[in-house]
Amino acid sequence: MSDPHVVALRYRLETDPSLTFANPPPCELETNEFTLRLADGVLTCMMKAHYASVDDARAVVEPVLRAWELKVALQRGKREMQFVFQAPEVIDRDPTPPGPLREVQAMATIYIGTVDRPPQDHYPAPPVRFSVSPDVETL
């Protein structure tokens, strides 16, 4: 790619067997750098600014995701959810003329779990004013 641009990052929500969801409505949050939408266990972060590398985009998104995970852990008394990076959506803003076929990647997710508590009817709210300092991370 001559001018790569990260459009979106996708994550899978993994939960402890004690935290399950029953058809929750989508959960959304908008920040200055990206918008996120959690639906059907898949979190999509649409980037607002230009990020040429996946690592740069992840460096902006993942502190918010870690804060979300830790906020829920503090509320529920243990770490019951985490976001696992799945795939980026990257485009070339200056594509070369059409050529040979490009490789396409597909992804499938299987969810298996047990239920210790009743399923939740909504996702935990993302952090609005909660951030993770090094001290919080250590705790």
Helices and strands as residue ranges (DSSP letters): E 4-15, E 27-30, E 34-39, E 42-47, H 54-76, E 81-92, H 134-138
